[in-house]
Amino acid sequence: MITRECRPKTFDELAGQDQNKKVLKSIIKAPEKSPKVIIMQGAYGTGKTSSARLFARALNCTSSSKPCGKCKNCTEDIDHSSFYSEYDSAVVG
């Protein structure tokens, strides 16, 4: 799927989400103070899923506080990962 091939792999590759990146990166630095749930809302194509996937990888990266792309948590398919769950309210059934 082209969306998986073109999806950003790091926060630096994520375009147009400066405020979002700033908030998520600050949570990554102090995860013990983070909220239990983060709800991302916005129009189609604004980067919600990409941001959430990068955030999940960064929180669980064993090498650094950003997705390294080398450890098990960064390389496994996030759709089958135990540390990422996505609920799309537009999908019914």
C-alpha positions, 0 to 999 in steps of 0.5 A, spaced: 500 500 500 502 506 498 500 509 504 505 505 508 510 506 503 510 513 504 508 514 511 514 518 515 519 514 519 521 519 524 518 526 527 523 530 522 519 527 516 512 529 519 510 535 515 506 540 517 505 538 524 510 542 528 505 544 534 503 536 535 510 534 534 512 539 540 507 536 544 508 529 543 516 529 544 515 533 550 511 527 553 516 522 550 521 525 554 517 524 561 512 518 559 511 517 567 507 524 567 503 522 560 496 522 559 493 515 559 489 516 553 490 521 547 485 523 542 487 526 535 481 529 532 481 533 525 480 532 518 482 527 513 489 527 511 492 531 516 497 526 519 493 523 525 495 516 524 502 518 522 503 522 528 500 516 533 504 511 530 510 515 530 509 516 538 507 509 539 514 507 536 518 513 540 515 511 547 517 503 546 523 504 542 529 501 546 534 505 543 532 512 544 527 517 545 525 517 537 524 511 533 531 508 531 528 504 525 533 498 528 530 495 534 524 490 534 519 495 536 521 500 531 521 494 525 515 490 527 509 491 523 505 496 528 498 493 525 500 487 529 503 490 535 501 489 542 503 497 544 499 500 539 491 500 538 487 504 533 480 506 533 477 509 527 470 512 529 468 512 521 469 505 520 462 502 522 461 494 523 
